[in-house]
């Protein structure tokens, strides 16, 4: 079964430049923890891991956008690839996931 961390890594294309570190994925996951269906908070011993992965993915894409914000040149020269589009694409992905926030996923 796919773990929440594995799913978040896929949702953020974490290892594609501008990449996210494994520790950043852990932080995003922790920040997206929600009260479970039994009413237990994330720090409670009986908590069933429940996350707003869309909120975490949105935040991850914003981090990637921040890293890409200074990219404005053609890379590699003559390729027709404008690295400023990386920033635009990261922002677009953040908006997509932000629109889906609060659709929680519970993992047992």
N, CA, C and O atoms as a DFTB+ gen file, in Angstrom:
432 C
 N C O
     1  1       0.841      -1.186       0.000
     2  2       0.000       0.000       0.000
     3  2       0.888       1.252       0.000
     4  3       1.899       1.318       0.699
     5  1       0.490       2.216      -0.783
     6  2       1.232       3.471      -0.879
     7  2       1.069       4.288       0.401
     8  3      -0.048       4.474       0.885
     9  1       2.167       4.768       0.939
    10  2       2.110       5.574       2.159
    11  2       1.750       7.014       1.801
    12  3       1.881       7.421       0.647
    13  1       1.291       7.795       2.806
    14  2       1.009       9.206       2.546
    15  2       2.254       9.938       2.024
    16  3       2.150      10.804       1.154
    17  1       3.408       9.592       2.549
    18  2       4.646      10.230       2.107
    19  2       4.931       9.913       0.643
    20  3       5.315      10.795      -0.125
    21  1       4.742       8.653       0.259
    22  2       4.948       8.262      -1.137
    23  2       3.995       9.019      -2.063
    24  3       4.390       9.485      -3.132
    25  1       2.752       9.132      -1.643
    26  2       1.750       9.838      -2.443
    27  2       2.114      11.317      -2.579
    28  3       2.015      11.883      -3.668
    29  1       2.535      11.942      -1.479
    30  2       2.917      13.350      -1.519
    31  2       4.134      13.559      -2.417
    32  3       4.212      14.555      -3.136
    33  1       5.064      12.639      -2.380
    34  2       6.227      12.738      -3.266
    35  2       5.790      12.741      -4.725
    36  3       6.309      13.518      -5.528
    37  1       4.844      11.881      -5.072
    38  2       4.330      11.846      -6.443
    39  2       3.597      13.142      -6.788
    40  3       3.767      13.690      -7.877
    41  1       2.783      13.622      -5.853
    42  2       1.981      14.822      -6.101
    43  2       2.846      16.055      -6.325
    44  3       2.436      16.974      -7.034
    45  1       4.021      16.087      -5.740
    46  2       4.903      17.251      -5.847
    47  2       6.055      17.053      -6.823
    48  3       6.877      17.953      -6.994
    49  1       6.128      15.899      -7.460
    50  2       7.283      15.599      -8.319
    51  2       8.542      16.017      -7.572
    52  3       9.376      16.762      -8.086
    53  1       8.652      15.525      -6.364
    54  2       9.638      15.991      -5.390
    55  2      11.080      15.926      -5.862
    56  3      11.897      16.751      -5.453
    57  1      11.409      14.967      -6.712
    58  2      12.797      14.800      -7.125
    59  2      13.112      15.460      -8.469
    60  3      14.208      15.301      -9.005
    61  1      12.147      16.198      -9.001
    62  2      12.334      16.924     -10.253
    63  2      12.676      18.372      -9.915
    64  3      12.028      18.989      -9.070
    65  1      13.695      18.907     -10.578
    66  2      14.144      20.279     -10.291
    67  2      13.033      21.297     -10.560
    68  3      12.320      21.207     -11.559
    69  1      12.903      22.247      -9.667
    70  2      13.603      22.413      -8.404
    71  2      13.081      21.394      -7.388
    72  3      11.894      21.370      -7.062
    73  1      13.977      20.572      -6.908
    74  2      13.612      19.425      -6.074
    75  2      13.332      19.824      -4.630
    76  3      13.791      20.854      -4.136
    77  1      12.560      18.966      -3.980
    78  2      12.316      19.075      -2.547
    79  2      13.151      18.020      -1.838
    80  3      13.338      16.921      -2.361
    81  1      13.643      18.338      -0.675
    82  2      14.409      17.372       0.119
    83  2      13.444      16.426       0.828
    84  3      12.284      16.765       1.066
    85  1      13.934      15.255       1.155
    86  2      13.125      14.272       1.874
    87  2      12.607      14.867       3.190
    88  3      11.458      14.634       3.566
    89  1      13.440      15.623       3.879
    90  2      13.025      16.254       5.144
    91  2      11.910      17.273       4.914
    92  3      11.044      17.445       5.772
    93  1      11.924      17.944       3.772
    94  2      10.850      18.897       3.463
    95  2       9.534      18.181       3.231
    96  3       8.475      18.678       3.615
    97  1       9.595      17.021       2.607
    98  2       8.384      16.217       2.425
    99  2       7.822      15.833       3.790
   100  3       6.611      15.896       4.004
   101  1       8.693      15.435       4.712
   102  2       8.254      15.097       6.069
   103  2       7.594      16.292       6.750
   104  3       6.564      16.137       7.406
   105  1       8.174      17.482       6.602
   106  2       7.607      18.691       7.204
   107  2       6.245      19.026       6.604
   108  3       5.313      19.370       7.331
   109  1       6.129      18.925       5.289
   110  2       4.860      19.199       4.627
   111  2       3.786      18.232       5.101
   112  3       2.641      18.625       5.324
   113  1       4.156      16.978       5.252
   114  2       3.217      15.974       5.718
   115  2       2.776      16.274       7.148
   116  3       1.586      16.204       7.456
   117  1       3.713      16.603       8.012
   118  2       3.391      16.922       9.405
   119  2       2.471      18.139       9.488
   120  3       1.541      18.161      10.295
   121  1       2.724      19.142       8.663
   122  2       1.903      20.352       8.676
   123  2       0.496      20.109       8.153
   124  3      -0.413      20.889       8.436
   125  1       0.309      19.046       7.399
   126  2      -1.006      18.774       6.820
   127  2      -1.810      17.757       7.632
   128  3      -2.895      17.354       7.213
   129  1      -1.293      17.342       8.784
   130  2      -1.991      16.362       9.622
   131  2      -3.304      16.959      10.136
   132  3      -3.359      18.118      10.546
   133  1      -4.350      16.144      10.106
   134  2      -5.685      16.569      10.527
   135  2      -6.219      15.676      11.643
   136  3      -5.723      14.573      11.866
   137  1      -7.219      16.165      12.323
   138  2      -7.941      15.346      13.283
   139  2      -8.561      14.172      12.519
   140  3      -9.080      14.354      11.418
   141  1      -8.509      12.985      13.094
   142  2      -9.055      11.825      12.388
   143  2     -10.566      11.728      12.568
   144  3     -11.162      12.551      13.263
   145  1     -11.176      10.749      11.960
   146  2     -12.637      10.601      11.985
   147  2     -13.177      10.285      13.378
   148  3     -14.372      10.446      13.625
   149  1     -12.322       9.843      14.283
   150  2     -12.739       9.577      15.664
   151  2     -12.569      10.803      16.550
   152  3     -12.897      10.767      17.736
   153  1     -12.063      11.879      15.979
   154  2     -11.872      13.110      16.738
   155  2     -10.533      13.217      17.435
   156  3     -10.330      14.116      18.251
   157  1      -9.617      12.315      17.128
   158  2      -8.300      12.358      17.755
   159  2      -7.373      13.302      16.985
   160  3      -7.312      13.265      15.756
   161  1      -6.657      14.143      17.724
   162  2      -5.678      15.065      17.147
   163  2      -4.409      14.293      16.790
   164  3      -4.161      13.212      17.324
   165  1      -3.607      14.854      15.882
   166  2      -2.398      14.143      15.432
   167  2      -1.442      13.695      16.539
   168  3      -0.737      12.704      16.353
   169  1      -1.390      14.371      17.661
   170  2      -0.465      13.966      18.729
   171  2      -1.054      12.927      19.683
   172  3      -0.352      12.422      20.559
   173  1      -2.328      12.607      19.519
   174  2      -2.972      11.614      20.395
   175  2      -2.488      10.211      20.038
   176  3      -2.291       9.896      18.864
   177  1      -2.299       9.379      21.046
   178  2      -1.788       8.021      20.852
   179  2      -2.694       7.171      19.957
   180  3      -2.204       6.269      19.278
   181  1      -4.003       7.437      19.942
   182  2      -4.947       6.652      19.146
   183  2      -5.257       7.271      17.780
   184  3      -6.155       6.812      17.073
   185  1      -4.514       8.309      17.417
   186  2      -4.759       8.999      16.144
   187  2      -4.507       8.082      14.961
   188  3      -3.482       7.402      14.896
   189  1      -5.441       8.068      14.033
   190  2      -5.262       7.379      12.766
   191  2      -4.700       8.406      11.788
   192  3      -5.351       9.421      11.540
   193  1      -3.524       8.179      11.229
   194  2      -2.929       9.171      10.332
   195  2      -3.913       9.650       9.267
   196  3      -4.407       8.870       8.453
   197  1      -4.178      10.940       9.296
   198  2      -5.119      11.588       8.392
   199  2      -4.489      12.899       7.941
   200  3      -4.033      13.692       8.765
   201  1      -4.464      13.124       6.637
   202  2      -3.758      14.283       6.098
   203  2      -4.573      14.991       5.027
   204  3      -5.383      14.378       4.332
   205  1      -4.347      16.276       4.911
   206  2      -4.846      17.039       3.776
   207  2      -3.670      17.084       2.794
   208  3      -2.894      18.040       2.777
   209  1      -3.556      16.043       1.987
   210  2      -2.427      15.937       1.070
   211  2      -2.465      17.016       0.000
   212  3      -1.419      17.407      -0.518
   213  1      -3.654      17.504      -0.338
   214  2      -3.743      18.576      -1.326
   215  2      -3.128      19.866      -0.781
   216  3      -2.447      20.587      -1.510
   217  1      -3.368      20.154       0.491
   218  2      -2.752      21.341       1.109
   219  2      -1.238      21.175       1.153
   220  3      -0.499      22.123       0.886
   221  1      -0.777      19.980       1.488
   222  2       0.657      19.717       1.536
   223  2       1.283      19.853       0.156
   224  3       2.362      20.429       0.016
   225  1       0.613      19.326      -0.863
   226  2       1.131      19.418      -2.228
   227  2       1.161      20.867      -2.699
   228  3       2.120      21.288      -3.347
   229  1       0.128      21.629      -2.383
   230  2       0.098      23.042      -2.748
   231  2       1.291      23.775      -2.136
   232  3       1.963      24.551      -2.815
   233  1       1.547      23.527      -0.860
   234  2       2.690      24.155      -0.184
   235  2       4.006      23.709      -0.804
   236  3       4.926      24.513      -0.960
   237  1       4.098      22.450      -1.153
   238  2       5.305      21.938      -1.793
   239  2       5.569      22.614      -3.128
   240  3       6.707      22.968      -3.438
   241  1       4.521      22.791      -3.916
   242  2       4.691      23.462      -5.203
   243  2       5.055      24.934      -5.018
   244  3       5.774      25.497      -5.844
   245  1       4.571      25.563      -3.949
   246  2       4.967      26.953      -3.686
   247  2       6.444      27.043      -3.320
   248  3       7.124      27.992      -3.709
   249  1       6.938      26.065      -2.580
   250  2       8.371      26.029      -2.272
   251  2       9.169      25.914      -3.572
   252  3      10.156      26.619      -3.778
   253  1       8.717      25.006      -4.443
   254  2       9.400      24.826      -5.720
   255  2       9.331      26.109      -6.555
   256  3      10.301      26.463      -7.224
   257  1       8.203      26.797      -6.520
   258  2       8.064      28.055      -7.257
   259  2       9.040      29.094      -6.730
   260  3       9.657      29.826      -7.503
   261  1       9.178      29.156      -5.409
   262  2      10.131      30.093      -4.817
   263  2      11.540      29.840      -5.298
   264  3      12.289      30.780      -5.563
   265  1      11.903      28.593      -5.410
   266  2      13.241      28.242      -5.877
   267  2      13.424      28.560      -7.359
   268  3      14.529      28.864      -7.809
   269  1      12.326      28.486      -8.106
   270  2      12.400      28.733      -9.548
   271  2      12.207      30.204      -9.901
   272  3      12.354      30.580     -11.064
   273  1      11.886      31.026      -8.937
   274  2      11.511      32.416      -9.225
   275  2      12.611      33.229      -9.886
   276  3      12.320      34.193     -10.594
   277  1      13.840      32.870      -9.678
   278  2      14.943      33.632     -10.269
   279  2      15.347      33.119     -11.646
   280  3      16.216      33.702     -12.293
   281  1      14.731      32.049     -12.092
   282  2      15.105      31.459     -13.378
   283  2      14.403      32.187     -14.525
   284  3      13.179      32.136     -14.647
   285  1      15.186      32.858     -15.357
   286  2      14.595      33.610     -16.464
   287  2      15.340      33.413     -17.783
   288  3      14.924      33.948     -18.811
   289  1      16.404      32.675     -17.765
   290  2      17.210      32.513     -18.962
   291  2      16.855      31.234     -19.706
   292  3      16.167      30.354     -19.188
   293  1      17.339      31.163     -20.914
   294  2      17.166      29.956     -21.704
   295  2      18.157      28.917     -21.199
   296  3      19.336      29.215     -21.007
   297  1      17.671      27.692     -20.983
   298  2      18.535      26.649     -20.435
   299  2      18.252      25.324     -21.129
   300  3      17.143      24.813     -20.978
   301  1      19.145      24.754     -21.853
   302  2      20.436      25.295     -22.284
   303  2      20.243      26.312     -23.401
   304  3      19.224      26.289     -24.091
   305  1      21.205      27.197     -23.582
   306  2      21.081      28.231     -24.615
   307  2      20.752      27.625     -25.979
   308  3      21.348      26.632     -26.397
   309  1      19.799      28.241     -26.653
   310  2      19.396      27.771     -27.977
   311  2      18.372      26.656     -27.968
   312  3      17.921      26.230     -29.031
   313  1      17.991      26.171     -26.794
   314  2      17.057      25.044     -26.728
   315  2      15.606      25.460     -26.905
   316  3      14.746      24.630     -27.196
   317  1      15.336      26.755     -26.726
   318  2      13.946      27.206     -26.784
   319  2      13.203      26.962     -25.488
   320  3      12.008      27.243     -25.391
   321  1      13.897      26.443     -24.496
   322  2      13.306      26.162     -23.184
   323  2      13.570      27.352     -22.266
   324  3      14.722      27.656     -21.956
   325  1      12.518      28.015     -21.838
   326  2      12.677      29.157     -20.946
   327  2      12.432      28.704     -19.514
   328  3      11.344      28.238     -19.176
   329  1      13.455      28.845     -18.679
   330  2      13.338      28.355     -17.304
   331  2      12.331      29.151     -16.495
   332  3      11.880      28.675     -15.453
   333  1      11.958      30.361     -16.942
   334  2      10.927      31.116     -16.222
   335  2       9.594      30.376     -16.275
   336  3       8.729      30.595     -15.427
   337  1       9.425      29.507     -17.262
   338  2       8.197      28.712     -17.350
   339  2       8.114      27.708     -16.188
   340  3       7.021      27.290     -15.806
   341  1       9.251      27.330     -15.638
   342  2       9.249      26.431     -14.480
   343  2       8.500      27.106     -13.334
   344  3       7.676      26.474     -12.675
   345  1       8.782      28.381     -13.095
   346  2       8.083      29.147     -12.061
   347  2       6.587      29.155     -12.342
   348  3       5.786      28.872     -11.452
   349  1       6.210      29.474     -13.564
   350  2       4.787      29.515     -13.935
   351  2       4.118      28.155     -13.721
   352  3       2.999      28.076     -13.214
   353  1       4.808      27.100     -14.109
   354  2       4.241      25.757     -13.956
   355  2       4.094      25.369     -12.480
   356  3       3.098      24.757     -12.095
   357  1       5.073      25.720     -11.665
   358  2       4.993      25.422     -10.229
   359  2       3.804      26.161      -9.600
   360  3       3.075      25.590      -8.790
   361  1       3.615      27.416      -9.973
   362  2       2.490      28.204      -9.447
   363  2       1.164      27.603      -9.907
   364  3       0.202      27.563      -9.140
   365  1       1.109      27.144     -11.135
   366  2      -0.118      26.527     -11.642
   367  2      -0.442      25.257     -10.856
   368  3      -1.599      25.024     -10.505
   369  1       0.565      24.442     -10.579
   370  2       0.343      23.223      -9.797
   371  2      -0.106      23.563      -8.377
   372  3      -0.971      22.886      -7.822
   373  1       0.469      24.595      -7.795
   374  2       0.056      25.015      -6.447
   375  2      -1.416      25.411      -6.453
   376  3      -2.153      25.070      -5.527
   377  1      -1.847      26.123      -7.483
   378  2      -3.259      26.532      -7.571
   379  2      -4.183      25.326      -7.716
   380  3      -5.252      25.281      -7.107
   381  1      -3.779      24.371      -8.506
   382  2      -4.600      23.164      -8.708
   383  2      -4.825      22.451      -7.380
   384  3      -5.957      22.110      -7.035
   385  1      -3.742      22.226      -6.635
   386  2      -3.870      21.521      -5.363
   387  2      -4.552      22.379      -4.300
   388  3      -5.261      21.853      -3.442
   389  1      -4.348      23.671      -4.349
   390  2      -4.993      24.563      -3.385
   391  2      -6.513      24.513      -3.543
   392  3      -7.243      24.589      -2.555
   393  1      -6.983      24.387      -4.762
   394  2      -8.418      24.316      -5.025
   395  2      -9.040      23.036      -4.462
   396  3     -10.255      22.968      -4.282
   397  1      -8.225      22.033      -4.186
   398  2      -8.712      20.747      -3.688
   399  2      -8.509      20.576      -2.188
   400  3      -8.779      19.499      -1.655
   401  1      -8.039      21.610      -1.494
   402  2      -7.769      21.491      -0.057
   403  2      -8.990      20.993       0.700
   404  3     -10.133      21.194       0.289
   405  1      -8.715      20.350       1.799
   406  2      -9.707      19.825       2.735
   407  2     -10.350      18.528       2.295
   408  3     -11.289      18.052       2.932
   409  1      -9.858      17.955       1.222
   410  2     -10.255      16.598       0.891
   411  2      -9.254      15.707       1.583
   412  3      -8.191      15.424       1.031
   413  1      -9.573      15.256       2.787
   414  2      -8.615      14.523       3.589
   415  2      -8.523      13.058       3.172
   416  3      -9.453      12.480       2.607
   417  1      -7.382      12.496       3.471
   418  2      -7.130      11.090       3.191
   419  2      -6.707      10.446       4.495
   420  3      -5.770      10.908       5.147
   421  1      -7.393       9.381       4.878
   422  2      -7.076       8.669       6.104
   423  2      -6.357       7.380       5.755
   424  3      -6.765       6.663       4.841
   425  1      -5.289       7.083       6.480
   426  2      -4.512       5.870       6.234
   427  2      -4.536       5.003       7.481
   428  3      -4.216       5.476       8.571
   429  1      -4.907       3.756       7.335
   430  2      -4.953       2.839       8.476
   431  2      -3.931       1.770       8.317
   432  3      -3.812       0.897       9.177
